[in-house]
Amino acid sequence: MAFARHLFALLLLLAASSGRAAPLKPLSVYFFDVGQGDAALIVSPTGKTVLIDAGPPEADERLVPRVRELVQGPLDLVILTHPHLDHLGGMVRVLQTVRARRFMDPGFDHPSEAYRELLKVMEPRKEQQRQEVVDQVMNPEPNPSNPEAPLTIGLGEGASLSIYWPRAPQQPFLKGTRSDANSNSIVARLTYGGTSFLFMGDAEAETEAALLARPVDLRATVLKVAHHGGRYSSTAPFLAAVRPQAAVISCGVGNEYGHPTAEVLQRLGAQGARVLRTDRDGEVLAVSDGDRVTFTTREGNAPPLVVSGGPAGPSAPLAPPVDVPPRADSPKTQHAAPSPGTGPTRYVGLKGSKVFHREDCATLRRSKTQGRTIYTDRDAALRERRPSEDCKP
């Protein structure tokens, strides 16, 4: 018996002297395959759940059952990064089905009918017998007692979610950008042990410049790439500050926007980031044990990808502010006049789409020939739709 006690004491001493802590419980992040949109679910080591965005309307038939499968009881927090339909389309049904304790959005007003409907669903119930779908609605305002520090939400076992942007009223919303709704997306950094995830919503270059100007740690093991890999985000100076080891892009198969764009993929490759895409890999699951992040996908036969905690490459100071590209309606980005002899330029809008393309756009060649609207004048197209990002008509 005495020998057993001494042996047990020796084992405790060896464990203490080894310098290795007990392994942490896993933290999981599900990047759902919702087509051309965004939806991700964080499940903390203690079971706390955070849903970030809810995809486009057509995805809710898949998204709602998947969330119900993974979440027991109401969600602890639902974040709408910004009020665009490809991020909020399935949110009403998720809230009505699963409920949430807290809901957060940027507080940036937007005239979208779908956004108004979402706000209406979350209004307090007058009928006592009907249960609220959300207990508390909030905006990501910094703590007044420490306004320079980001709002941070504890998720248990050392996991936490810090909101980096927006910072109203301490800092005003970005205005006059290419897309103010995108530029004021909620940007959040999830940390657990030595691993971290940076969720960018649809934030654009102006947002990245504002973040680079602040004394915050942008480094991340995993980057949820902004705006589905669109050209107006993920600038080289910003990626140099983040230094992701892995990057997840949420986009739809053969989408009309040309996401992800070749230039963003090249910039991610230059940083050494391994890229996973929902259009190619299906749902992506990232599991952190505090030291490493292991990725598995629903599609394809590739073995799991494992990356170590921390960002890629050696530590470096924050990069200088990025050069913001000109707005889409500036003279530098207007569509050039056709060369003599080529005939007038025509523009095409696809049925159910909110953008228009040049007639020679590669996206149109990949799309069905039915349900097209032809515009012989760019101004006429602008009155009904916005320019596509792939061909910049």
Backbone hydrogen bonds, N-H to C=O, Kabsch-Sander energy under -0.5 kcal/mol:
donor,donor_aa,acceptor,acceptor_aa,energy
5,R,1,M,-2.1
6,H,2,A,-2.4
7,L,3,F,-2.7
8,F,4,A,-2.5
9,A,5,R,-2.3
10,L,6,H,-2.3
11,L,7,L,-2.4
12,L,8,F,-2.1
13,L,9,A,-2.2
14,L,10,L,-2.7
15,A,11,L,-2.4
16,A,12,L,-2.2
17,S,13,L,-2.6
18,S,14,L,-1.3
19,G,16,A,-0.9
21,A,19,G,-0.5
24,L,289,D,-0.7
27,L,288,S,-2.4
28,S,43,V,-2.5
29,V,286,A,-2.6
30,Y,41,L,-3.0
31,F,29,V,-0.6
31,F,284,V,-3.4
32,F,30,Y,-0.9
32,F,39,A,-1.9
34,V,32,F,-1.1
37,G,35,G,-1.9
38,D,86,D,-1.6
40,A,52,I,-1.8
41,L,30,Y,-2.4
42,I,50,V,-3.2
43,V,28,S,-3.0
44,S,42,I,-0.5
44,S,48,K,-3.1
46,T,155,L,-0.6
47,G,44,S,-1.9
50,V,42,I,-2.1
51,L,77,L,-2.4
52,I,40,A,-3.3
52,I,50,V,-0.6
53,D,51,L,-0.7
53,D,79,I,-3.0
54,A,87,H,-3.3
55,G,38,D,-3.0
59,A,56,P,-1.7
60,D,57,P,-1.5
62,R,59,A,-1.4
63,L,59,A,-2.7
64,V,60,D,-2.0
66,R,62,R,-1.5
67,V,63,L,-2.6
68,R,64,V,-2.4
69,E,65,P,-1.9
70,L,66,R,-1.4
71,V,67,V,-2.2
72,Q,70,L,-0.5
73,G,71,V,-0.7
75,L,99,R,-2.4
76,D,49,T,-0.9
77,L,49,T,-1.4
78,V,102,R,-2.1
79,I,51,L,-3.3
80,L,78,V,-0.5
80,L,104,M,-2.8
81,T,79,I,-0.7
84,H,82,H,-1.7
87,H,84,H,-2.1
88,L,84,H,-1.3
89,G,55,G,-1.1
89,G,85,L,-1.8
90,G,54,A,-0.9
90,G,55,G,-1.2
91,M,88,L,-1.6
92,V,88,L,-0.6
94,V,90,G,-1.8
95,L,91,M,-2.7
96,Q,92,V,-2.5
97,T,93,R,-1.8
98,V,94,V,-3.3
99,R,94,V,-0.8
99,R,95,L,-0.8
100,A,133,V,-2.0
101,R,75,L,-3.0
103,F,136,Q,-2.5
104,M,78,V,-2.8
105,D,138,M,-1.3
109,D,107,G,-0.7
116,R,112,S,-2.1
117,E,113,E,-2.2
118,L,114,A,-2.0
119,L,115,Y,-2.3
120,K,116,R,-2.1
121,V,117,E,-2.1
122,M,118,L,-1.3
123,E,120,K,-1.3
128,Q,126,K,-0.5
130,R,127,E,-1.4
135,D,100,A,-1.4
136,Q,101,R,-1.1
138,M,103,F,-3.0
141,E,139,N,-2.0
146,N,143,N,-1.7
149,A,146,N,-1.4
151,L,163,I,-0.7
153,I,161,L,-2.9
154,G,152,T,-0.5
155,L,159,A,-3.1
156,G,159,A,-0.6
159,A,156,G,-1.9
160,S,191,T,-1.9
161,L,153,I,-2.5
162,S,189,R,-2.6
163,I,151,L,-3.1
164,Y,162,S,-0.7
164,Y,187,V,-2.8
165,W,187,V,-1.3
170,Q,167,R,-1.1
171,Q,167,R,-1.6
183,S,179,S,-2.8
184,N,180,D,-1.4
185,S,182,N,-1.9
186,I,81,T,-1.6
187,V,165,W,-2.5
188,A,199,F,-2.0
189,R,162,S,-2.8
190,L,188,A,-0.5
190,L,197,F,-2.9
191,T,160,S,-2.5
192,Y,195,T,-2.6
194,G,290,G,-3.6
195,T,192,Y,-2.5
197,F,190,L,-2.9
198,L,222,V,-2.5
199,F,188,A,-3.3
199,F,197,F,-0.6
200,M,198,L,-0.6
200,M,224,K,-1.2
203,A,200,M,-2.6
205,A,232,Y,-1.6
207,T,204,E,-0.6
208,E,204,E,-2.1
209,A,205,A,-2.4
210,A,206,E,-2.0
211,L,207,T,-2.3
212,L,208,E,-2.5
213,A,209,A,-1.3
214,R,211,L,-1.4
216,V,214,R,-1.9
218,L,216,V,-0.8
220,A,242,V,-2.1
221,T,196,S,-0.9
222,V,196,S,-2.2
223,L,246,A,-2.3
224,K,198,L,-3.1
224,K,222,V,-0.5
225,V,223,L,-1.0
225,V,248,V,-2.1
227,H,201,G,-1.7
228,H,225,V,-0.7
229,G,226,A,-2.0
230,G,226,A,-0.5
230,G,227,H,-1.5
233,S,230,G,-1.3
239,L,235,T,-2.5
240,A,236,A,-2.1
241,A,237,P,-1.2
241,A,238,F,-0.6
242,V,238,F,-2.0
243,R,239,L,-3.1
245,Q,221,T,-1.6
246,A,221,T,-1.9
247,A,274,R,-2.9
248,V,223,L,-2.7
249,I,276,L,-2.7
251,C,249,I,-0.7
255,N,252,G,-1.5
258,G,255,N,-1.3
261,T,229,G,-2.6
265,L,261,T,-2.0
266,Q,262,A,-2.2
267,R,263,E,-2.1
268,L,264,V,-2.6
269,G,265,L,-2.3
270,A,266,Q,-2.1
271,Q,267,R,-0.9
271,Q,268,L,-0.6
272,G,269,G,-1.4
273,A,268,L,-2.1
274,R,245,Q,-2.6
276,L,247,A,-3.0
278,T,249,I,-2.4
280,R,277,R,-0.6
281,D,277,R,-3.9
282,G,278,T,-1.3
284,V,31,F,-2.3
285,L,296,T,-2.9
286,A,29,V,-2.7
286,A,284,V,-0.5
287,V,294,T,-2.5
288,S,27,L,-3.1
289,D,292,R,-2.0
293,V,307,V,-3.0
294,T,287,V,-2.8
295,F,305,L,-3.6
296,T,285,L,-2.2
298,R,281,D,-0.6
298,R,283,E,-1.6
299,E,281,D,-2.4
305,L,295,F,-1.6
307,V,293,V,-2.6
309,G,291,D,-3.2
310,G,194,G,-0.7
312,A,243,R,-4.1
324,V,322,V,-0.7
330,S,327,R,-1.9
333,T,330,S,-1.3
334,Q,330,S,-0.6
334,Q,331,P,-0.6
342,T,339,S,-2.1
347,Y,375,Y,-3.3
348,V,357,H,-2.6
349,G,373,T,-2.5
350,L,355,V,-0.5
351,K,371,G,-2.4
353,S,350,L,-2.2
356,F,386,R,-1.8
357,H,348,V,-2.9
359,E,346,R,-1.8
361,C,358,R,-1.9
364,L,361,C,-0.6
365,R,361,C,-1.0
366,R,362,A,-1.0
366,R,363,T,-0.6
367,S,363,T,-0.6
367,S,364,L,-0.8
373,T,349,G,-3.0
374,I,372,R,-0.5
375,Y,347,Y,-3.5
381,A,377,D,-1.5
382,L,378,R,-2.4
383,R,379,D,-1.3
384,E,380,A,-0.5
384,E,381,A,-1.1
385,R,381,A,-2.5
386,R,354,K,-2.4
388,S,356,F,-2.0
392,K,388,S,-1.0
